[in-house]
Amino acid sequence: MEPIYDSIGVNYAVTRCTDPTIAQQLYAALQGATRIVNIGAGTGSYEPENVDLVAVEPSAQMIAQRPVGAHPVEQAFAEELPFADN
């Protein structure tokens, strides 16, 4: 299966901005979380800092647009997570 964002996400990071309202709601919902797996992480624009987080993203195009210093990312589909069961 080819990730759709490999073709449509070429300029995603420069054409899509983080929505502050969505970010605020997401960060509030994650308050107190100590470990996060961000499935379908894209470019990482909604990932909180200062938390143990690993991103999962199938699209190499989206992974390539993640900023320097972003959380670590695994290239995988949600149906095939590369982690041991917890």
Sine and cosine of phi, psi and omega as CSV:
sin_phi,cos_phi,sin_psi,cos_psi,sin_omega,cos_omega
0.00,0.00,0.76,-0.65,0.02,-1.00
-1.00,-0.08,0.79,-0.62,0.04,-1.00
-0.89,0.46,0.78,-0.62,-0.04,-1.00
-0.88,0.48,-0.52,0.85,-0.04,-1.00
-0.96,0.27,-0.15,0.99,0.13,-0.99
-0.91,0.41,-0.47,0.88,0.01,-1.00
-0.99,-0.17,-0.63,0.78,-0.07,-1.00
-1.00,-0.08,-0.14,0.99,-0.09,-1.00
-0.98,-0.17,0.33,0.95,-0.10,-0.99
-0.80,0.59,-0.73,0.69,-0.02,-1.00
-0.92,-0.40,0.47,0.88,-0.10,-0.99
-0.82,0.58,-0.75,0.66,-0.10,-1.00
-0.91,0.42,-0.43,0.90,0.00,-1.00
-0.99,-0.11,-0.28,0.96,-0.01,-1.00
-0.97,-0.24,-0.26,0.97,0.00,-1.00
-0.90,-0.44,0.81,-0.58,0.01,-1.00
-0.97,-0.22,0.49,-0.87,0.09,-1.00
-0.92,0.40,0.78,-0.63,0.03,-1.00
-1.00,0.09,0.89,-0.45,-0.07,-1.00
-0.87,0.49,-0.55,0.84,0.01,-1.00
-0.92,0.39,-0.71,0.71,0.03,-1.00
-0.90,0.44,-0.70,0.71,0.00,-1.00
-0.86,0.51,-0.71,0.71,-0.01,-1.00
-0.88,0.47,-0.69,0.72,0.01,-1.00
-0.91,0.41,-0.66,0.75,0.01,-1.00
-0.90,0.43,-0.73,0.68,-0.01,-1.00
-0.89,0.45,-0.60,0.80,0.05,-1.00
-0.90,0.43,-0.66,0.76,0.00,-1.00
-0.92,0.38,-0.47,0.88,-0.02,-1.00
-1.00,-0.02,0.00,1.00,-0.02,-1.00
-0.79,0.61,0.80,-0.60,0.03,-1.00
1.00,-0.03,-0.20,0.98,0.04,-1.00
-0.94,0.35,0.66,-0.75,0.00,-1.00
-0.94,-0.33,-0.40,0.92,0.03,-1.00
-0.67,-0.74,0.76,-0.65,-0.06,-1.00
-0.72,-0.70,0.68,-0.73,0.22,-0.98
-0.93,-0.36,0.90,-0.43,-0.03,-1.00
-1.00,-0.08,0.99,-0.13,-0.05,-1.00
-1.00,0.05,0.79,-0.61,-0.09,-1.00
0.97,0.23,0.69,0.73,-0.18,-0.98
-0.94,0.35,-0.36,0.93,-0.03,-1.00
0.85,0.52,-0.72,-0.69,-0.03,-1.00
-1.00,0.10,-0.02,1.00,0.05,-1.00
0.99,0.12,0.30,0.95,-0.11,-0.99
-0.92,0.38,-0.28,0.96,0.01,-1.00
-0.90,-0.43,0.40,0.91,-0.01,-1.00
-1.00,-0.01,0.83,-0.56,0.03,-1.00
-0.94,0.34,0.51,-0.86,0.07,-1.00
-1.00,0.06,0.15,-0.99,0.10,-1.00
0.84,0.54,0.62,0.78,0.08,-1.00
-0.58,-0.82,0.49,-0.87,0.05,-1.00
-0.96,0.27,0.97,-0.23,-0.09,-1.00
-0.72,-0.69,0.68,-0.74,0.18,-0.98
-0.83,-0.56,0.71,-0.71,-0.02,-1.00
-1.00,-0.09,0.57,-0.83,0.11,-0.99
-0.83,-0.56,0.84,-0.55,-0.05,-1.00
-0.55,-0.84,0.79,-0.61,-0.01,-1.00
-0.98,0.19,-0.38,0.92,-0.13,-0.99
-1.00,0.01,0.87,-0.49,0.06,-1.00
-0.89,0.46,-0.55,0.83,0.02,-1.00
-0.88,0.47,-0.69,0.72,0.01,-1.00
-0.94,0.33,-0.65,0.76,0.02,-1.00
-0.87,0.50,-0.65,0.76,-0.02,-1.00
-0.90,0.44,-0.36,0.93,-0.03,-1.00
-1.00,-0.09,0.00,1.00,0.04,-1.00
-0.92,0.39,0.63,-0.78,-0.05,-1.00
-0.94,0.35,0.41,-0.91,0.09,-1.00
-0.85,0.52,0.72,-0.70,0.01,-1.00
1.00,0.05,0.05,1.00,0.03,-1.00
-0.92,0.40,0.26,-0.97,0.06,-1.00
-0.84,0.54,0.42,-0.91,0.04,-1.00
-0.88,0.48,0.50,-0.87,-0.05,-1.00
-0.75,-0.66,0.62,-0.78,0.12,-0.99
-0.94,-0.34,0.76,-0.64,0.06,-1.00
-1.00,0.10,0.94,-0.33,-0.05,-1.00
-0.25,-0.97,0.31,-0.95,0.11,-0.99
-1.00,-0.02,0.46,-0.89,0.00,-1.00
-0.85,0.52,-0.52,0.85,-0.02,-1.00
-0.96,0.27,-0.20,0.98,-0.05,-1.00
-0.71,-0.70,0.84,0.54,-0.04,-1.00
-0.89,0.46,0.71,-0.71,-0.05,-1.00
-1.00,0.03,0.70,0.71,-0.04,-1.00
-0.76,-0.65,0.46,-0.89,0.11,-0.99
-0.94,0.34,0.49,-0.87,0.06,-1.00
-0.89,0.46,0.55,-0.83,0.01,-1.00
-0.88,-0.48,0.00,0.00,0.00,0.00
